[in-house]
Amino acid sequence: MTRFILDDSNFNALPGETVLAALRRHGATVNYSCTKGQCRSCLLQHKAGPIPRQAQRGLEAGLKQAGLVLACQCPARDKLVLASLDQAFYQAAVIVDKQWLTDSVVRLVLKPGTPLHFRAGQCLSLLVPGMFSRTYGIASRENAETLTLHIRRKHNGKLSHWLFHEAKVGEQLQLSQPWGECCYRAEFVEDELIVVAGGTGIGPAAAIVEEAMASGHRGKIYLYHHGRNLEDLYLHRELLRRMLERRELHYQALISSRSEADRIDNNRVILAEPQDIVPARHSLERHHRLFILGEPAMVAAVREMAFLAALPMDRIHVMGFEYRDLRRSPR
């Protein structure tokens, strides 16, 4: 049996178990969410012993050099010594504004204690002392003094429930360094951008679009927002106004709920899935660049569509909101 150490406590792992799986089996208090190596909630600090290559898959060079590993991807190894992340990994921030956008979505504006380098479309981990951390997409322009997060209240989600109902302006939080490559870059200036967002992915998606327009983007920009129902289209009026102001921006809202089809009164909201409407309207050739932001099922469907259309993978930029299923019983 394999034995490893976390925070000076010994744990036994069964053959083939990851560090996270072993910790959960032992009933240890451990932070995690998606279990797929994407949300980074389960990051741990390596102290000694072998680091399996897959334990750092997808991490930036700086995080690898700092010895951070993903517990959900790290196979347990004998003599592996790990530690929980200390406060040095995070920096302080304060809530300076809070706005409820729908009955289940809140917009938080945070001001870091020290300048934080970030780009629209990156992610970061938000930690509330005494609670677990969770990962959110950044919905504000590059390197502003404040950063914005759009947070959906998840059923049985302890942190999202606290942020939605209890967090107040002036509340102190902790932020990790941002990461991710679902961002606009200067070399994209001539490309035709297709930005597909689902749910609260519209926050980072709209920020990417604003970044492109502010940078003098010369190609056309197509923005699609998909929701289950009309309430999910919480930036609809704002995005319609931006489209009227900017000739290069084309915006289309999509919903899945057939029960609300009779409430659609114009062609800026249609009953359609993004993986169907995008190929119907775009040829997806080498002058296109596709951004996909939102829930895993939507992201996977649109990415598969783009792959089958032979759009080069380096022209597909993804932010997937992978998270733990918090339902107490399966659907």
N, C-alpha and C positions, 0 to 999 in steps of 0.2 A: 504493500500500500504506500502511496506517495504522501509525503508530509511536507507542508510548507508553513510559513509564518506570516501572519498579518498583525501588525501593531502588537508585537511581542506575545501573541497567542498562537498556539500550534493548531493546525487543522489537518485532518486526513482527507485525501482525495481518492475516489475510486478510479479505476483505469479509464482513461479517456475523458475524465471530467475537466472542465475549465475551472479556474479559480472561483469565478462567480457561482457556478453550479455547486461547487463544494461548500462555499460559504452559505448559500441558501439552504442546502441540505442540513447544515449544522445549526441553522436558525440564527446565524450571525446578523447583526445590523449592518446592512451594506446598501449603498446607493446604486441604483440601476434603473433602467427604463426599457429601451428597445431590445436589448440582448443581441443586437446584430452588429455592434461595433460602429454605429453611426451617430448616436446621440451623445456619446462620451460621458454620460452620467456616472459610469462605473470606473473612471480613471483612478489608478492607484500609482503610488511612487515605488519604483524598484530600488531596493537597498543592497541586495546581494543575491548571488546565485545566477543561473542561466536565464537569459531572456529569450523565449521562443520567438521566432521571426513573426509569426502571426499575431503575437501580442501587441505589436505596434503598427499593424497594417493600417494604412490610411492616415496615420498621424504625420504632421509636418516635421521637418528635420529638427527644428528647435525643441519640440516636445520629445522626440526620440532621444536627442542628446541629453535632455533633462531627466531621462530615465522613466518617463511615464508609460504605463501599459494599460490596455483595456482588459479589465477582469473578465468580461464576457467572451473574449477571444483568446485569452491566455491559458494554454494548457498547464495544469498544475505540474510542477516539477519538484523533485527532492531538492532541499537546500535553497529553495526560492524564498527570499525574504522581501516582504512588501510592507508598505505603510499607507495609511489613509492620507489624502492630500491635506496639507496644512493651510493655514490662512494665507501663506505667501503666494499660493497659486491664484488667489483672488484679490481683487481690490474693492474698496468701499465705493458705494454709490448711494444716492438718495433719490427718492421719488419726488419729482418736482411738478408732475401733473398726472391726473388720472381722469379718464373719460370712458363711460360705458357706451359702446357703439351699438350693441344689441343686447338682448336678454342673456346672451352667453359669451359675449366678446368684450374685452376691456382693452383700452389703449393706455399703456404706461409710458411716461417720459421720464428717463433716468439721467441724472447728472453724475458722472464718475468723479471721484475725489481728485484724481490726476488725469491728464489728457490720455485718451484711449484711441489708438489708431485702429480704425475699422472702415469697412466698405459696405455699402448697401448690398444686402443679399448674403452676408456672412452670418454665422451663428455664434452664440456664446452661451455659457452656462450661467444661470442665475441661482444663487444660493441664499436662502434665508436662514440665519442662525437658528438651530434647533429643528430644522426641517431638511428634507432632501433637496438636492439641486435638480434643475430641469433645464433643457436646452430650448432656446427660442431663436427665431430668425430676426435679424435687425432690419427694421422698417424705417430707416432714416438715412439721409444723405451722408456721403463720405466725410468722416472726421469733423462732424458738427460737434458743438460743445455738449450737446445732449444726444441721447439715442432713444429710439422708440421701439417698443415691442407691442405686438398684437397678440393677446393671450386668450385662448378659448377655455372656458371653464369645462373641465372634463368630469364626467360622472365618476364619483369616488376619487377624484384627483385631489389629494390633500393640498399640494402647493397651489395649483390653479384655483382651487376654492378659496384659499386664503388671499391670494392676490386679487381675486374678483370681489370678494365680500368684505374683507377685513383690512387689507393694506391701505394705508392713508398717506396723503402727501406729507413729506417729511420723514417717512419711514426709511431706515437704513437697510440696504441690501448688500450683497457681495456679487461681483461679476468676474468671470474668467476672461482670459484673453480671447478675442474673436478668432474664428477659423472659417475656412470654406472658400470655394472658388466660383460660386454661382453669382458672379459679379460682372459689371460692365468694365471693359478695358478700352483704352484709347485706340488699340489696333482694330477694334470692331467698327470703327467710324463709318465705313462704307457698306457694312452688312445690312441686310434686311432682318430686323429682330422680330421674333415671334415669342411672346412671353405668355405662358400659360400658368394660371394660378388657381388653386382650389382652396376654398375656405379662407382661413387667416393667412394663407400664402400670398394673398393680395397685398398685404402690408409690405413685405420685402419686395414683391414684384413691382408695385407702384414706385417704390423707392429706386429700384434699378432703372425703371423707365425715366424717372426724373433725373437721375444721374446721367443717363445717356443724353437727354435733351440739353441739360446744362453744359455738357461737354462738347456740344456742337455736332451731335450725330447727324450724318447726312443721308442715311438710308431711312426707309420707312420703318415704323414701329407698330406692331400689331399686339394688342393686349387683350387677352381673354380671361375672364373671371368666371369660374364654375362654382355653383353652390347647389345644395340639395333643394333649396326653396328660395323665394324672393328675399326673405329676411337675411339670408347668408350674403346677399349682395350689398353689404353695408357701406361700401364706398361708391355705389352706383352713380349717384348725383354728382359727386365730386369728380369722378372720372369722365362723365359726360361733359362737364364744364371744361376739364383740361383738354378734351378732344376738340372742343370748339375753339379753344385758344391756340392750339398747336396743330398745324396742317399735317405734320408728319405722323401724328398719333391717330391710330384707328383702334377703337375700343368696342368690344362685344361681350355682353353678359350671357351666361348659359345657366340653365337650371335642369335638374333631373326629375323633379316632382311633377308627374302628369296631373295630379290633383290640382295644381296651381296653374295649369296651362290656360284656363279661361281668364286668369287675372293678367296675362301678358297683353299689353296694349300697344306695343311698338316693336320694331325689329332690332332694337338694342338689347332686348332680352328674348332669347329663343330657347325652346326645349331641345336640348342637344347635349351630347357628351363631347368633351374636348378631343378625344382620340378619333372622333368621327368628323368634327367640323374642321379641324386643322388641315388634314389632307384634302378635304373637299375644297378648301379655299387657297391652299398653298402647294406649290409643286415640291417643296423641300429640296432645293438644289444647293449647290456649294456656296451660293451667295447668301444663304439663309443661316441664321444662328438661333437656336432654340433654347429657351429658358423654361424650366418646369419646376414649380414650387407648390408644395401642398402635401396632402395625405398620401400614404404609400400606394394605395390601390390606383389612384388617379395618376400619380407619377409613373408607376410601372406601366400602365396602359398607354400613356402618351409616349414614353420612351420606347416601348416595343413598336409602336406605330412608326416612330422616326427611324428606328433601326431597320424595319422592313422596307422603308422608303429609301434606304441607303444613304441617309444623311450621315456624314462622317462623325464618329463619336466625339472628336475634339470640338465639334460645333454644337454639342448638347451639354447644357449646364444644369445641374440638378440640385435642388434643396428638398429633401424628403423629410417629412415630420414623423419619423419613426418614434413610437412611444410604447410603453407597456399597456397591455389590455387590462383595464382596471375593473371590468365587469365582474361581479361576484359569481355569476353563472354564465355559461356560454350562451350565445344566441342560438 
